[in-house]
């Protein structure tokens, strides 16, 4: 069963720096936080965990970070890129995933 506790980011700061083309590591803690938030959002959309929280979490997509599908990492990267780019925005702009990004995660959605 999906529960949004003990979120484990499926991407690390190094991955996000490469995705965002950031050269230094001065914002790694912030990037990690954005990664956890994006992973939580992804799990909410999938209605299941990406990485199993324990041995009885049989509905999770995979059991460890190394086996997370690339499409899910890219989705989290895109979500983080939006949040990072618009973090000081005073508009009511919100992240709207494009059909391309939504199709990336479709194979792992739990339709219940």
C-alpha positions in Angstrom: 0.0 0.0 0.0 1.3 3.5 -0.9 2.1 5.7 2.0 4.0 9.0 1.6 6.3 8.5 4.6 10.0 7.7 4.5 10.5 9.2 1.0 13.7 8.2 -0.6 14.7 10.4 -3.6 15.3 8.3 -6.7 17.9 10.8 -7.9 20.9 12.3 -6.1 22.4 15.8 -6.3 25.0 14.7 -8.8 22.3 13.5 -11.2 20.4 16.7 -10.7 23.5 18.9 -11.2 24.0 17.1 -14.6 20.4 17.5 -15.5 20.3 21.2 -14.7 23.9 21.8 -16.0 25.1 23.1 -12.7 28.9 23.0 -12.2 29.3 23.5 -8.5 27.9 21.7 -5.5 27.0 24.7 -3.4 23.2 23.9 -3.7 23.4 20.1 -3.2 21.3 20.1 -0.1 18.6 22.2 -1.8 18.7 19.9 -4.9 18.4 16.8 -2.7 15.3 18.4 -1.0 13.8 19.1 -4.4 14.5 15.6 -5.5 12.7 14.2 -2.5 9.7 16.4 -3.1 9.6 15.4 -6.8 9.9 11.8 -5.9 7.0 12.2 -3.4 4.9 13.8 -6.2 5.8 11.0 -8.6 4.8 8.3 -6.1 1.5 10.1 -5.5 0.9 10.1 -9.3 1.9 6.4 -9.6 -0.1 5.5 -6.5 2.8 3.3 -5.3 6.4 3.6 -4.1 9.2 3.7 -6.6 11.7 2.0 -4.3 10.3 -0.6 -1.9 10.3 0.5 1.8 10.5 -3.0 3.2 10.3 -6.6 2.1 6.5 -6.6 2.1 6.2 -3.6 -0.2 5.5 -5.9 -3.2 3.7 -3.1 -5.2 6.8 -0.9 -5.5 8.4 -0.4 -8.9 11.8 -1.8 -7.8 13.8 -2.8 -4.8 16.8 -0.4 -5.0 17.9 2.9 -6.4 20.1 1.3 -9.0 17.2 -0.4 -10.7 14.9 2.7 -11.0 13.8 3.0 -14.6 15.4 5.8 -16.5 12.0 7.3 -17.5 11.2 7.8 -13.8 14.5 9.5 -13.1 14.0 11.8 -16.1 10.5 12.7 -14.9 11.9 13.7 -11.5 14.7 15.6 -13.2 12.1 17.6 -15.2 10.0 18.3 -12.1 13.1 19.5 -10.2 14.2 21.6 -13.1 10.8 23.4 -13.0 11.0 24.0 -9.3 14.6 25.1 -9.4 14.1 27.5 -12.3 10.9 29.0 -10.7 11.8 29.0 -7.0 11.7 32.8 -6.7 8.7 33.3 -8.9 5.9 35.4 -7.5 3.4 34.2 -10.1 0.9 31.4 -9.6 2.7 29.4 -12.3 2.6 25.7 -11.4 4.3 22.6 -12.8 2.2 21.2 -15.6 3.7 18.0 -17.0 3.6 17.7 -20.7 2.0 14.7 -22.4 5.6 13.5 -23.1 6.5 13.4 -19.5 3.2 11.9 -18.4 3.6 9.1 -21.0 7.1 8.4 -19.5 5.5 7.3 -16.2 2.4 5.6 -17.6 3.8 2.1 -17.6 4.3 2.3 -13.8 1.0 3.8 -12.8 -1.1 1.6 -10.4 -4.7 1.9 -11.6 -6.8 1.0 -8.6 
